[in-house]
């Protein structure tokens, strides 16, 4: 299952600081645990794309 949340600035504030953010997570429906998380952030000139893979067997999260 995939779940996505988005956020953005609007109105006159969008002229001052344009914000376009989204967060997506992929969830294993059997274990109900997140398997992968994706962030796409655009806030003014700041940009970030991040992918996190969760490794529950080894208690690790790998960030790309």
PyMOL Python script that loads the backbone (N, CA, C, O; Angstrom):
from pymol import cmd

cmd.read_pdbstr("""\
ATOM      1  N   UNK A   1       0.841  -1.160   0.000  1.00  0.00           N
ATOM      2  CA  UNK A   1       0.000   0.000   0.000  1.00  0.00           C
ATOM      3  C   UNK A   1       0.899   1.240   0.000  1.00  0.00           C
ATOM      4  O   UNK A   1       1.979   1.232   0.591  1.00  0.00           O
ATOM      5  N   UNK A   2       0.450   2.289  -0.660  1.00  0.00           N
ATOM      6  CA  UNK A   2       1.199   3.536  -0.706  1.00  0.00           C
ATOM      7  C   UNK A   2       0.343   4.652  -0.126  1.00  0.00           C
ATOM      8  O   UNK A   2      -0.862   4.717  -0.371  1.00  0.00           O
ATOM      9  N   UNK A   3       0.972   5.518   0.638  1.00  0.00           N
ATOM     10  CA  UNK A   3       0.295   6.677   1.205  1.00  0.00           C
ATOM     11  C   UNK A   3       1.126   7.923   0.901  1.00  0.00           C
ATOM     12  O   UNK A   3       2.341   7.922   1.098  1.00  0.00           O
ATOM     13  N   UNK A   4       0.468   8.992   0.419  1.00  0.00           N
ATOM     14  CA  UNK A   4       1.174  10.215   0.056  1.00  0.00           C
ATOM     15  C   UNK A   4       0.501  11.412   0.716  1.00  0.00           C
ATOM     16  O   UNK A   4      -0.723  11.502   0.804  1.00  0.00           O
ATOM     17  N   UNK A   5       1.343  12.319   1.173  1.00  0.00           N
ATOM     18  CA  UNK A   5       0.887  13.575   1.771  1.00  0.00           C
ATOM     19  C   UNK A   5       1.609  14.716   1.047  1.00  0.00           C
ATOM     20  O   UNK A   5       2.812  14.627   0.805  1.00  0.00           O
ATOM     21  N   UNK A   6       0.895  15.773   0.703  1.00  0.00           N
ATOM     22  CA  UNK A   6       1.518  16.902   0.023  1.00  0.00           C
ATOM     23  C   UNK A   6       1.223  18.196   0.768  1.00  0.00           C
ATOM     24  O   UNK A   6       0.229  18.312   1.485  1.00  0.00           O
ATOM     25  N   UNK A   7       2.114  19.162   0.580  1.00  0.00           N
ATOM     26  CA  UNK A   7       1.921  20.483   1.170  1.00  0.00           C
ATOM     27  C   UNK A   7       2.425  21.541   0.203  1.00  0.00           C
ATOM     28  O   UNK A   7       3.442  21.349  -0.464  1.00  0.00           O
ATOM     29  N   UNK A   8       1.714  22.655   0.129  1.00  0.00           N
ATOM     30  CA  UNK A   8       2.167  23.739  -0.727  1.00  0.00           C
ATOM     31  C   UNK A   8       1.669  25.064  -0.194  1.00  0.00           C
ATOM     32  O   UNK A   8       0.644  25.144   0.483  1.00  0.00           O
ATOM     33  N   UNK A   9       2.421  26.099  -0.517  1.00  0.00           N
ATOM     34  CA  UNK A   9       2.007  27.443  -0.145  1.00  0.00           C
ATOM     35  C   UNK A   9       0.942  27.898  -1.126  1.00  0.00           C
ATOM     36  O   UNK A   9       0.828  27.362  -2.228  1.00  0.00           O
ATOM     37  N   UNK A  10       0.160  28.892  -0.718  1.00  0.00           N
ATOM     38  CA  UNK A  10      -0.903  29.382  -1.583  1.00  0.00           C
ATOM     39  C   UNK A  10      -1.071  30.885  -1.406  1.00  0.00           C
ATOM     40  O   UNK A  10      -0.493  31.494  -0.505  1.00  0.00           O
ATOM     41  N   UNK A  11      -1.866  31.457  -2.279  1.00  0.00           N
ATOM     42  CA  UNK A  11      -2.175  32.878  -2.186  1.00  0.00           C
ATOM     43  C   UNK A  11      -0.940  33.748  -2.344  1.00  0.00           C
ATOM     44  O   UNK A  11      -0.001  33.411  -3.065  1.00  0.00           O
ATOM     45  N   UNK A  12      -0.968  34.883  -1.646  1.00  0.00           N
ATOM     46  CA  UNK A  12       0.142  35.837  -1.756  1.00  0.00           C
ATOM     47  C   UNK A  12       1.424  35.287  -1.128  1.00  0.00           C
ATOM     48  O   UNK A  12       2.518  35.694  -1.519  1.00  0.00           O
ATOM     49  N   UNK A  13       1.311  34.373  -0.164  1.00  0.00           N
ATOM     50  CA  UNK A  13       2.501  33.779   0.438  1.00  0.00           C
ATOM     51  C   UNK A  13       3.301  32.998  -0.604  1.00  0.00           C
ATOM     52  O   UNK A  13       4.527  32.916  -0.517  1.00  0.00           O
ATOM     53  N   UNK A  14       2.597  32.420  -1.598  1.00  0.00           N
ATOM     54  CA  UNK A  14       3.277  31.657  -2.646  1.00  0.00           C
ATOM     55  C   UNK A  14       4.206  32.558  -3.461  1.00  0.00           C
ATOM     56  O   UNK A  14       5.200  32.074  -4.003  1.00  0.00           O
ATOM     57  N   UNK A  15       3.914  33.837  -3.560  1.00  0.00           N
ATOM     58  CA  UNK A  15       4.784  34.774  -4.271  1.00  0.00           C
ATOM     59  C   UNK A  15       6.067  35.041  -3.491  1.00  0.00           C
ATOM     60  O   UNK A  15       7.113  35.309  -4.084  1.00  0.00           O
ATOM     61  N   UNK A  16       5.991  34.969  -2.165  1.00  0.00           N
ATOM     62  CA  UNK A  16       7.141  35.238  -1.300  1.00  0.00           C
ATOM     63  C   UNK A  16       8.018  33.993  -1.152  1.00  0.00           C
ATOM     64  O   UNK A  16       9.237  34.069  -1.305  1.00  0.00           O
ATOM     65  N   UNK A  17       7.398  32.852  -0.854  1.00  0.00           N
ATOM     66  CA  UNK A  17       8.138  31.598  -0.666  1.00  0.00           C
ATOM     67  C   UNK A  17       7.307  30.462  -1.233  1.00  0.00           C
ATOM     68  O   UNK A  17       6.297  30.064  -0.653  1.00  0.00           O
ATOM     69  N   UNK A  18       7.746  29.942  -2.378  1.00  0.00           N
ATOM     70  CA  UNK A  18       7.030  28.849  -3.036  1.00  0.00           C
ATOM     71  C   UNK A  18       7.394  27.539  -2.346  1.00  0.00           C
ATOM     72  O   UNK A  18       8.568  27.177  -2.268  1.00  0.00           O
ATOM     73  N   UNK A  19       6.392  26.838  -1.850  1.00  0.00           N
ATOM     74  CA  UNK A  19       6.591  25.562  -1.169  1.00  0.00           C
ATOM     75  C   UNK A  19       5.813  24.483  -1.911  1.00  0.00           C
ATOM     76  O   UNK A  19       4.612  24.608  -2.151  1.00  0.00           O
ATOM     77  N   UNK A  20       6.534  23.414  -2.269  1.00  0.00           N
ATOM     78  CA  UNK A  20       5.935  22.238  -2.896  1.00  0.00           C
ATOM     79  C   UNK A  20       6.616  21.018  -2.279  1.00  0.00           C
ATOM     80  O   UNK A  20       7.715  20.645  -2.689  1.00  0.00           O
ATOM     81  N   UNK A  21       5.976  20.408  -1.312  1.00  0.00           N
ATOM     82  CA  UNK A  21       6.550  19.274  -0.590  1.00  0.00           C
ATOM     83  C   UNK A  21       5.652  18.051  -0.760  1.00  0.00           C
ATOM     84  O   UNK A  21       4.431  18.173  -0.855  1.00  0.00           O
ATOM     85  N   UNK A  22       6.269  16.873  -0.796  1.00  0.00           N
ATOM     86  CA  UNK A  22       5.482  15.642  -0.775  1.00  0.00           C
ATOM     87  C   UNK A  22       6.259  14.563  -0.017  1.00  0.00           C
ATOM     88  O   UNK A  22       7.486  14.489  -0.075  1.00  0.00           O
ATOM     89  N   UNK A  23       5.509  13.747   0.683  1.00  0.00           N
ATOM     90  CA  UNK A  23       6.061  12.635   1.449  1.00  0.00           C
ATOM     91  C   UNK A  23       5.258  11.396   1.072  1.00  0.00           C
ATOM     92  O   UNK A  23       4.028  11.410   1.105  1.00  0.00           O
ATOM     93  N   UNK A  24       5.950  10.340   0.717  1.00  0.00           N
ATOM     94  CA  UNK A  24       5.292   9.092   0.331  1.00  0.00           C
ATOM     95  C   UNK A  24       5.910   7.962   1.125  1.00  0.00           C
ATOM     96  O   UNK A  24       7.125   7.919   1.322  1.00  0.00           O
ATOM     97  N   UNK A  25       5.069   7.047   1.582  1.00  0.00           N
ATOM     98  CA  UNK A  25       5.573   5.857   2.260  1.00  0.00           C
ATOM     99  C   UNK A  25       4.888   4.629   1.668  1.00  0.00           C
ATOM    100  O   UNK A  25       3.702   4.651   1.338  1.00  0.00           O
ATOM    101  N   UNK A  26       5.663   3.568   1.546  1.00  0.00           N
ATOM    102  CA  UNK A  26       5.151   2.280   1.082  1.00  0.00           C
ATOM    103  C   UNK A  26       5.074   1.367   2.298  1.00  0.00           C
ATOM    104  O   UNK A  26       6.061   1.164   3.005  1.00  0.00           O
ATOM    105  N   UNK A  27       3.881   0.820   2.527  1.00  0.00           N
ATOM    106  CA  UNK A  27       3.612   0.066   3.746  1.00  0.00           C
ATOM    107  C   UNK A  27       3.297  -1.391   3.399  1.00  0.00           C
ATOM    108  O   UNK A  27       2.492  -1.672   2.511  1.00  0.00           O
ATOM    109  N   UNK A  28       3.944  -2.308   4.115  1.00  0.00           N
ATOM    110  CA  UNK A  28       3.634  -3.724   3.991  1.00  0.00           C
ATOM    111  C   UNK A  28       2.311  -3.950   4.720  1.00  0.00           C
ATOM    112  O   UNK A  28       2.217  -3.712   5.924  1.00  0.00           O
ATOM    113  N   UNK A  29       1.291  -4.407   3.995  1.00  0.00           N
ATOM    114  CA  UNK A  29      -0.037  -4.541   4.597  1.00  0.00           C
ATOM    115  C   UNK A  29      -0.145  -5.708   5.574  1.00  0.00           C
ATOM    116  O   UNK A  29      -1.049  -5.732   6.408  1.00  0.00           O
ATOM    117  N   UNK A  30       0.760  -6.667   5.481  1.00  0.00           N
ATOM    118  CA  UNK A  30       0.733  -7.803   6.403  1.00  0.00           C
ATOM    119  C   UNK A  30       1.366  -7.411   7.738  1.00  0.00           C
ATOM    120  O   UNK A  30       0.762  -7.597   8.795  1.00  0.00           O
ATOM    121  N   UNK A  31       2.589  -6.864   7.687  1.00  0.00           N
ATOM    122  CA  UNK A  31       3.294  -6.506   8.926  1.00  0.00           C
ATOM    123  C   UNK A  31       2.940  -5.102   9.415  1.00  0.00           C
ATOM    124  O   UNK A  31       3.260  -4.729  10.544  1.00  0.00           O
ATOM    125  N   UNK A  32       2.269  -4.322   8.542  1.00  0.00           N
ATOM    126  CA  UNK A  32       1.902  -2.931   8.863  1.00  0.00           C
ATOM    127  C   UNK A  32       3.128  -2.075   9.197  1.00  0.00           C
ATOM    128  O   UNK A  32       3.067  -1.189  10.049  1.00  0.00           O
ATOM    129  N   UNK A  33       4.248  -2.360   8.506  1.00  0.00           N
ATOM    130  CA  UNK A  33       5.468  -1.592   8.721  1.00  0.00           C
ATOM    131  C   UNK A  33       5.857  -0.886   7.417  1.00  0.00           C
ATOM    132  O   UNK A  33       5.626  -1.393   6.319  1.00  0.00           O
ATOM    133  N   UNK A  34       6.443   0.279   7.573  1.00  0.00           N
ATOM    134  CA  UNK A  34       6.893   1.052   6.430  1.00  0.00           C
ATOM    135  C   UNK A  34       8.117   0.383   5.817  1.00  0.00           C
ATOM    136  O   UNK A  34       9.059   0.037   6.530  1.00  0.00           O
ATOM    137  N   UNK A  35       8.108   0.201   4.514  1.00  0.00           N
ATOM    138  CA  UNK A  35       9.225  -0.441   3.828  1.00  0.00           C
ATOM    139  C   UNK A  35      10.137   0.581   3.155  1.00  0.00           C
ATOM    140  O   UNK A  35      11.348   0.383   3.058  1.00  0.00           O
ATOM    141  N   UNK A  36       9.537   1.676   2.693  1.00  0.00           N
ATOM    142  CA  UNK A  36      10.275   2.697   1.954  1.00  0.00           C
ATOM    143  C   UNK A  36       9.596   4.041   2.159  1.00  0.00           C
ATOM    144  O   UNK A  36       8.369   4.131   2.193  1.00  0.00           O
ATOM    145  N   UNK A  37      10.406   5.081   2.295  1.00  0.00           N
ATOM    146  CA  UNK A  37       9.885   6.429   2.487  1.00  0.00           C
ATOM    147  C   UNK A  37      10.575   7.367   1.494  1.00  0.00           C
ATOM    148  O   UNK A  37      11.789   7.293   1.303  1.00  0.00           O
ATOM    149  N   UNK A  38       9.796   8.244   0.865  1.00  0.00           N
ATOM    150  CA  UNK A  38      10.339   9.182  -0.121  1.00  0.00           C
ATOM    151  C   UNK A  38       9.903  10.598   0.260  1.00  0.00           C
ATOM    152  O   UNK A  38       8.726  10.863   0.506  1.00  0.00           O
ATOM    153  N   UNK A  39      10.892  11.501   0.300  1.00  0.00           N
ATOM    154  CA  UNK A  39      10.602  12.929   0.542  1.00  0.00           C
ATOM    155  C   UNK A  39      11.047  13.727  -0.668  1.00  0.00           C
ATOM    156  O   UNK A  39      12.161  13.554  -1.162  1.00  0.00           O
ATOM    157  N   UNK A  40      10.174  14.597  -1.140  1.00  0.00           N
ATOM    158  CA  UNK A  40      10.533  15.550  -2.189  1.00  0.00           C
ATOM    159  C   UNK A  40      10.173  16.933  -1.646  1.00  0.00           C
ATOM    160  O   UNK A  40       9.000  17.261  -1.467  1.00  0.00           O
ATOM    161  N   UNK A  41      11.197  17.726  -1.392  1.00  0.00           N
ATOM    162  CA  UNK A  41      11.011  19.038  -0.760  1.00  0.00           C
ATOM    163  C   UNK A  41      11.479  20.135  -1.719  1.00  0.00           C
ATOM    164  O   UNK A  41      12.586  20.069  -2.252  1.00  0.00           O
ATOM    165  N   UNK A  42      10.639  21.134  -1.932  1.00  0.00           N
ATOM    166  CA  UNK A  42      10.998  22.356  -2.652  1.00  0.00           C
ATOM    167  C   UNK A  42      10.462  23.521  -1.839  1.00  0.00           C
ATOM    168  O   UNK A  42       9.252  23.737  -1.772  1.00  0.00           O
ATOM    169  N   UNK A  43      11.362  24.266  -1.225  1.00  0.00           N
ATOM    170  CA  UNK A  43      10.990  25.429  -0.420  1.00  0.00           C
ATOM    171  C   UNK A  43      11.889  26.586  -0.835  1.00  0.00           C
ATOM    172  O   UNK A  43      13.028  26.691  -0.381  1.00  0.00           O
ATOM    173  N   UNK A  44      11.366  27.458  -1.706  1.00  0.00           N
ATOM    174  CA  UNK A  44      12.179  28.525  -2.255  1.00  0.00           C
ATOM    175  C   UNK A  44      13.280  27.918  -3.109  1.00  0.00           C
ATOM    176  O   UNK A  44      13.002  27.144  -4.025  1.00  0.00           O
ATOM    177  N   UNK A  45      14.520  28.261  -2.817  1.00  0.00           N
ATOM    178  CA  UNK A  45      15.664  27.712  -3.562  1.00  0.00           C
ATOM    179  C   UNK A  45      16.158  26.386  -2.991  1.00  0.00           C
ATOM    180  O   UNK A  45      16.988  25.716  -3.606  1.00  0.00           O
ATOM    181  N   UNK A  46      15.654  26.005  -1.821  1.00  0.00           N
ATOM    182  CA  UNK A  46      16.076  24.755  -1.178  1.00  0.00           C
ATOM    183  C   UNK A  46      15.333  23.579  -1.806  1.00  0.00           C
ATOM    184  O   UNK A  46      14.109  23.611  -1.932  1.00  0.00           O
ATOM    185  N   UNK A  47      16.069  22.544  -2.200  1.00  0.00           N
ATOM    186  CA  UNK A  47      15.473  21.341  -2.767  1.00  0.00           C
ATOM    187  C   UNK A  47      16.121  20.110  -2.134  1.00  0.00           C
ATOM    188  O   UNK A  47      17.324  20.092  -1.877  1.00  0.00           O
ATOM    189  N   UNK A  48      15.315  19.094  -1.891  1.00  0.00           N
ATOM    190  CA  UNK A  48      15.804  17.852  -1.309  1.00  0.00           C
ATOM    191  C   UNK A  48      14.976  16.696  -1.845  1.00  0.00           C
ATOM    192  O   UNK A  48      13.746  16.737  -1.828  1.00  0.00           O
ATOM    193  N   UNK A  49      15.665  15.663  -2.321  1.00  0.00           N
ATOM    194  CA  UNK A  49      15.036  14.394  -2.673  1.00  0.00           C
ATOM    195  C   UNK A  49      15.723  13.328  -1.848  1.00  0.00           C
ATOM    196  O   UNK A  49      16.947  13.195  -1.886  1.00  0.00           O
ATOM    197  N   UNK A  50      14.939  12.568  -1.101  1.00  0.00           N
ATOM    198  CA  UNK A  50      15.505  11.580  -0.188  1.00  0.00           C
ATOM    199  C   UNK A  50      14.667  10.312  -0.231  1.00  0.00           C
ATOM    200  O   UNK A  50      13.438  10.357  -0.184  1.00  0.00           O
ATOM    201  N   UNK A  51      15.354   9.188  -0.322  1.00  0.00           N
ATOM    202  CA  UNK A  51      14.692   7.888  -0.287  1.00  0.00           C
ATOM    203  C   UNK A  51      15.294   7.096   0.875  1.00  0.00           C
ATOM    204  O   UNK A  51      16.514   7.001   1.005  1.00  0.00           O
ATOM    205  N   UNK A  52      14.437   6.534   1.708  1.00  0.00           N
ATOM    206  CA  UNK A  52      14.886   5.733   2.848  1.00  0.00           C
ATOM    207  C   UNK A  52      14.309   4.325   2.692  1.00  0.00           C
ATOM    208  O   UNK A  52      13.102   4.148   2.532  1.00  0.00           O
ATOM    209  N   UNK A  53      15.196   3.328   2.743  1.00  0.00           N
ATOM    210  CA  UNK A  53      14.797   1.918   2.727  1.00  0.00           C
ATOM    211  C   UNK A  53      14.961   1.383   4.146  1.00  0.00           C
ATOM    212  O   UNK A  53      16.024   1.536   4.747  1.00  0.00           O
ATOM    213  N   UNK A  54      13.929   0.764   4.677  1.00  0.00           N
ATOM    214  CA  UNK A  54      13.974   0.241   6.029  1.00  0.00           C
ATOM    215  C   UNK A  54      14.341  -1.239   6.017  1.00  0.00           C
ATOM    216  O   UNK A  54      13.720  -2.034   5.313  1.00  0.00           O
ATOM    217  N   UNK A  55      15.355  -1.601   6.803  1.00  0.00           N
ATOM    218  CA  UNK A  55      15.824  -2.979   6.930  1.00  0.00           C
ATOM    219  C   UNK A  55      15.575  -3.405   8.383  1.00  0.00           C
ATOM    220  O   UNK A  55      16.431  -3.226   9.250  1.00  0.00           O
ATOM    221  N   UNK A  56      14.395  -3.968   8.629  1.00  0.00           N
ATOM    222  CA  UNK A  56      14.008  -4.328   9.993  1.00  0.00           C
ATOM    223  C   UNK A  56      14.809  -5.512  10.541  1.00  0.00           C
ATOM    224  O   UNK A  56      15.037  -5.608  11.747  1.00  0.00           O
ATOM    225  N   UNK A  57      15.230  -6.404   9.657  1.00  0.00           N
ATOM    226  CA  UNK A  57      16.011  -7.565  10.110  1.00  0.00           C
ATOM    227  C   UNK A  57      17.337  -7.136  10.747  1.00  0.00           C
ATOM    228  O   UNK A  57      17.804  -7.774  11.690  1.00  0.00           O
ATOM    229  N   UNK A  58      17.943  -6.060  10.236  1.00  0.00           N
ATOM    230  CA  UNK A  58      19.223  -5.579  10.748  1.00  0.00           C
ATOM    231  C   UNK A  58      19.102  -4.272  11.525  1.00  0.00           C
ATOM    232  O   UNK A  58      20.118  -3.660  11.855  1.00  0.00           O
ATOM    233  N   UNK A  59      17.886  -3.835  11.823  1.00  0.00           N
ATOM    234  CA  UNK A  59      17.638  -2.584  12.559  1.00  0.00           C
ATOM    235  C   UNK A  59      18.370  -1.405  11.929  1.00  0.00           C
ATOM    236  O   UNK A  59      19.057  -0.645  12.611  1.00  0.00           O
ATOM    237  N   UNK A  60      18.208  -1.265  10.603  1.00  0.00           N
ATOM    238  CA  UNK A  60      18.875  -0.179   9.874  1.00  0.00           C
ATOM    239  C   UNK A  60      17.901   0.518   8.947  1.00  0.00           C
ATOM    240  O   UNK A  60      16.890  -0.049   8.532  1.00  0.00           O
ATOM    241  N   UNK A  61      18.225   1.748   8.634  1.00  0.00           N
ATOM    242  CA  UNK A  61      17.548   2.516   7.600  1.00  0.00           C
ATOM    243  C   UNK A  61      18.629   3.050   6.672  1.00  0.00           C
ATOM    244  O   UNK A  61      19.563   3.717   7.117  1.00  0.00           O
ATOM    245  N   UNK A  62      18.503   2.761   5.402  1.00  0.00           N
ATOM    246  CA  UNK A  62      19.493   3.197   4.412  1.00  0.00           C
ATOM    247  C   UNK A  62      18.922   4.401   3.677  1.00  0.00           C
ATOM    248  O   UNK A  62      17.845   4.328   3.085  1.00  0.00           O
ATOM    249  N   UNK A  63      19.658   5.513   3.722  1.00  0.00           N
ATOM    250  CA  UNK A  63      19.209   6.764   3.121  1.00  0.00           C
ATOM    251  C   UNK A  63      19.971   7.012   1.826  1.00  0.00           C
ATOM    252  O   UNK A  63      21.202   6.983   1.806  1.00  0.00           O
ATOM    253  N   UNK A  64      19.244   7.251   0.762  1.00  0.00           N
ATOM    254  CA  UNK A  64      19.837   7.606  -0.533  1.00  0.00           C
ATOM    255  C   UNK A  64      19.543   9.059  -0.836  1.00  0.00           C
ATOM    256  O   UNK A  64      19.952   9.566  -1.881  1.00  0.00           O
TER     257      UNK A  64
END
""", "prot")
cmd.dss("prot")
cmd.show_as("cartoon", "prot")
cmd.util.cbc("prot")
cmd.orient("prot")
